[in-house]
Structure formats: structure tokens, C-alpha cells
Amino acid sequence: MRRMKKVAIIGVGITPFKARYMDKTHFELAYDATKLSLEDANKNGAEITHRDLESTVYGIYNELFERQFMPDIFINSYIGMNNKPGTRIASGGATGGYTVRMAYAEVASGLSDLCLCLGVEKCNDCYDEKTGTTTPEVLNAIAYSADMTYEYPMGMMAASSYVSMVNAHFEEFGNPTEEQMALVSVKNHGNAINNPKAQSPMKLTVEDVLNSRIICYPFKMLDCCLYSEASAALILASEEKVKELKIENPIWITGVGAANTDCFIGNREEIGRLYSNIYAAKAAYKMAGLDYNKIKSQIDLAELHDAFSGHYLS
């Protein structure tokens, strides 16, 4: 691997997560997160504006959510980044991670010294007149990420695609049990109580989760993530720019990793495991100089993507 520049996070901005922003467009949400990230950077001594940002990497999973093809170009204009490069990432539930990876590469390669990494979703404008809700349209938008030739016509949706892996893992290893999955939901909703930007802070019990309605067995409603509208932004800077701006206590990115699994579930090494997670983690650990076999003693905190609680455990 060629020697790359060191990359730091110097500003962070996150809007509150809500079921739906009735009064904001996707580009207005993106503007809010960008503004917050610049303010955060300036608290650390940066003294920069959007004019100092050299490029942007956008994480926007689904064009149907925004009801707008190429939504990134409208955001690019709205946040004042005209005549500067912008790249969009769309990779399902990994969109956020891949967006950070691409923004990291933008700075590490030397293409930019200051790069805005910006994610936004505005999914609940997909209103269905027949049902009076947004759910059918949102589910369809996500389902289009499945194989449209074979899997989708057979009923493949987000929950069923994940639950097949969880059930396969249970048949082989005896876990996760419904109670174990419920404990994950209890923990996560409980953590949200201390987060003023969280969408659903709730004090739950295992029984509350187990008694919530079935979505796709064994997933209950409280095992499933909510549809959320929000935006988040990071400002990434090269080591040279950090020194120039005299940033105090930047957060250095020491390792990034990524891997794609086989998109056809039946072709994977094991149906009950997502090996791409393992390959991606190993790549990040190696880059950071960590020993995969001793990782439990080297990592203090892990934050996982959890569309459904069972995937913490399978």
C-alpha cells in the first residue's frame, strides 16, 4: 500500500433524528448538518467557512426516498459548493461507512486537504394515498435493492432478507434467541434516553419487546429500526491542514475497512453469517495496527449498524 496522508476529523454536525421533517427538504437538512459541522470545527480553533471546503462526498442511499434523482447535485448547490467536486455514495445500509471511507481517501490521497463528508435521508415524503401512510412506499424503495429478477418477485423485503440469515444462524448455533434479541433492543432504546438527538428514547423491558407485534418471525416491531429523517456531517482534514489551522485535539482516523458480500443470499459462504463484516473489520484492524486475535483487549467501544436486533448476535 502506498504511503497516504494522515487524516483527522475536525468537525462533526448531526441534526435530530425524526420520523418526518414536515418543514424541511433533504437539502435543507443537509445544510443544517453542514453548518453544525463547521461550527464544531471552529470551536476547535479552525476558523473556516464552507468556502474553505475543497470537496464533498455525499451519502444518500435511495433516490426514491428523496423523490429526486441525483439529489446530491441540488445539495451541492444549496450548501454553496458550486464549481467544486462532489461524489455520491449509495451502498444500502453501508452507505454511511462507505461515505466516510471515500472522504478519507479523498484527503489521504492528497486530492483535498479539507473534505466535507455529508449524509442525509428524507425517506418519509414517500406518501401512499391508498393507505394514508408512508410505509408501503418506503418498503418498496428499500426492496428495490434486492435482486429484482428472482428474489423480489418471491417476496423478498428488508425484514425477510435479514431474518433468513438470523434463522439460519439459530438453526446452526442455537442463537440468537428471541430473548437475546430483545435485550439488544432494551439496551439501544435505553442508550437513546441520554441522547437528545435520538428518535426513540424508551425505557423498555424484555417483555415489552417480546409482546410487540410480529413483523417477520422472529422479528418483533421493537426488534426493527425505525424510518428516520436526519443529516450528519464530518469535516476531514489532512495532517498539514490540521497544523495550519492549529486544531486542538483532532480525531485521527487510524483504520478503515470495507468488503462486499455476494448479493445473492444463497451463494454466500454461510447463509447465517455476513462474512463481509469480518473481512471489513480485519482490514480496518490491520490498517490501525491492531491484532485481530486480541481485539477484545484493544477496543473499548464498538458501534454497530443494527437494522434488526438479531444481527448483533449472528
N, C-alpha and C positions, 0 to 999 in steps of 0.2 A: 504494500500500500504506500502511495506517495505521501510525503510529509504534508500535512494540511495545517492551516492556521487554527489556533485555539479560538473557541467560540464561547461567548458568555451571553446569558440572559440579563439584560439591564433594566427591563421594564415589563410589567405584567398588568393587563386590564381585563376584567371579567364583568359582564353585566349580570343582574339577577336572572335566574332561570325561571321561566313561567310556562304555564300550559299554552298561553297565547298572548302575544302583544297585539292588542286591538289597535293601538295608536302608532305603531312603528312598522316601517318596511324593513326588509332584510338589509338594505344598505344603510338605513339609519341605525340599526343595531350594530352593524359593523363600525360605523362612525363612533358610536359611544365607546366601544371596547378599544378602538384605536386611540381615542382621546385619553382614556384612563391609563393606557399603557405608556403614553408619552408623559402624562403627569407623574406616573410612578417612577419613570426613568429620571425625570427632573428632580424628584425628591432625593435621588441618589447623587445629584450634582451634575447631571448630563447637560442641561440647558439646550435641548433640541426641540425642533418642531417637525411637522410632517415633511417639510421641505428638505430636511436633512436625511430622510429615509431614501435609500437608493433603489430598493426593490421591494416587492411584496410576494409572498406565497400564500395563496388562498386555499382554505379547506372548506369545501362546500360539497357535501355528499351527493345531493339529489336535486336535479334541476326541476323536477316535478313539484318538489316541496315549495320552491320559490315561485313556481308558475312563471319561470323566466329562464330561457336558455342563455347560456353564457352569463350567469349572474355576476361573475367576478368583474366583468368589464364595467358594469354600472357602479359597483362598489369602488372600483379603481378611480373612477371619475369623482364620485361623491366624497371620497376621503382626500382628494387633492393629489393623486398620484399620476395624473396625466403625463404622458411622454416618458414614463419610467417602466421598466419591465415588471410584468405580473404573470405569475404562473398559478394555475389552478390544479388542486389535487382532489380526486374523487375516488375513494377506495373503501366504500362501505364503512363498517364500524371501525376500521383502522385509519380513517381519513385524518383524524387529529394527529395520530402518531406519524403518519407519512408526511403530513404537512410540516411538522417540526423537523423531520429528517431532511426534507428538501430545503427548508430555510437554513438549517445547519450547513448543508452542502453549499448553498449559495455563498455563505460567509467563509466557510472553511476553504473553499476553492479559490477565494480571492476575487470573485466576481463582484461582491458587495462588501462594504465594511459595516453598513447598517441595513438590516433587513427586517421588515415587518412580517411576522407570521400571524395570520388572521383567519379565524374560523367563525362561521356563522350558519345558523339554520333558522328557517321561518316556516316550519312544516304545517302548521295548523291553519293556514289560509286555504288548504285543500278542502273546501266545504262541500259536502254532499247534500244536494237538495232533497233527495228522496228520504234519507234517514234523519236529516237535520243535524248531523254530526260531521266531524272531520275524519273519524276513524276509518271508514272503508277506503277513502281516497288515500290516506296515509299508508294503510296496509298495502294497497295496490302499488303505490310508488316504491315501497321497500321490496315488495315481491318481485318487481321487475328486475331486481338484482340477481334473482335466481335464474337458472337455465330455463329459457322460455320455450325451448323445443320439447323437452321431456318432463322436467321437474315441475314447472309452474302449472301445466295442464293437469297434473296429478294432485294438485292441491298444496304445493309447497309454498309456505309462507314463512315469515321470520321465526315465529314461535316453533312451528313444526320442524324447521331445519335445525334449530338448536336442540329441540327436545329429543330428536332422533339420536344425537350424539350423547346426550345425558343418559337416555335409556340404555344405549349400548354399553356405556361405561358402567352403569349399575349392574347390568347382566353379567359383566365380566368380573367386577371388583366388589360389588355389593354396596357401592356408594356412587353418587350422593343419595342419601335418604331424604325423604320429604322434610324431616325434622332438621337435618343438616342444612338443607337449602333455606329453610325458614330462619335459622339462626343468622345466616348471611343477611337476609332482609332486615331482621331486627337490628343488627349491627349498623348497617348502612343508613337506614332511616334514623337511627339514634344518633349517628355521627352528624347527620344533617341538622339536628337541633342546634348545634353550635355554629352553623354556617348561615349567615344572614342572606346569602345569595342562593341557597338551595331551594329547590322547587317543593319538596315534600318532606319537611321535618316531621317525624311521627314517633311517638313512643309506643312501640309495638311489643307484643308477646308472640311467642312461637304459635300459640293457639290462634291469635289473630290472623297470622299468615296462613295457617293450615285451613282455617274456616273461610278464607276469602274464596271467591268463586273460581272454578276451574277455567283456565284459558286453553291449555293444551297439555293433557296429563303427562307428568305430574306438576306442571307449572300452574300455580295459582296466580291470581291477579297481583298479589303482593310479592310474587317472585319476579315480576316483569318490570322493566324500566318504563318510565313514562315518556310520552312525546314531549319534547321540550323545545322552547324557543329561547335563544340566547346568542351571545357572541363573546369570544375570548381572543385576546391578542398578546403576543410576545414581541419584544424588540430584541433582536440578536445582534451582537457586535463582535468584531474581531478584537484580538488582544491589543493591536495597535490603537484601535479606536477607543477601547476602554481606557488605555493610558492617556490618550489625547484628551478625553473628556473628564479624566480624573474621577471615574466612577468608584464609589465606595461599595465594597462587598458585592461584587457581581457574582452571579451563579454560573459557574463553568460547566459546560456540557462535556462530560468525560467519555460517554459511550452512547452510541445509537445502534440499533439493530432492526432488521426487518426481514420478513420472509412471507411468501405467498404459498398457501396450501393448494391442493388440487381442487378446482371449483366444483367438480362432481363428487358428491359425498361418497358414493360407492367406490370410487377409485382411490380413496385415501389409504394410507398405511394401516390405520385403525379408525373405524367409524367413531369410536368413543373417545378419541383424543385429537386435539388440534396440534399436531407436531410443529406447525409453523410458529406457534408461540415459543416452543422450546428452541428452535433454530434462531429465531429473532433474539431471544434472551441471551443465548450463548454468544451471539455476535456482539451484543452490547456489552456483556461482561468482559469479553476478550479485549475489546477496544478500551475499556476502562481499566484494564489490568487486574481484573478480579478472577478468582479461581472458582469455576462453576461448581466444583465438588465441595467447596467450603462457603458457598454463597450465603447460607443461613447466618453465619457469623459475621458476614461482611456487609449485609444490607439491613438497615434499621427499619425501613418503611417501604412497602410495596403498594402501589395503587393500580388496580386492575379495571379493565373495561368489563362492565357487567350488564349486558343487555338482559340476561336472565341469570338468576342466582346460582343455578346449577353449574355454571361454567367456572365459578371459583374453585369447584371441587373436582371437576372431571378433566 
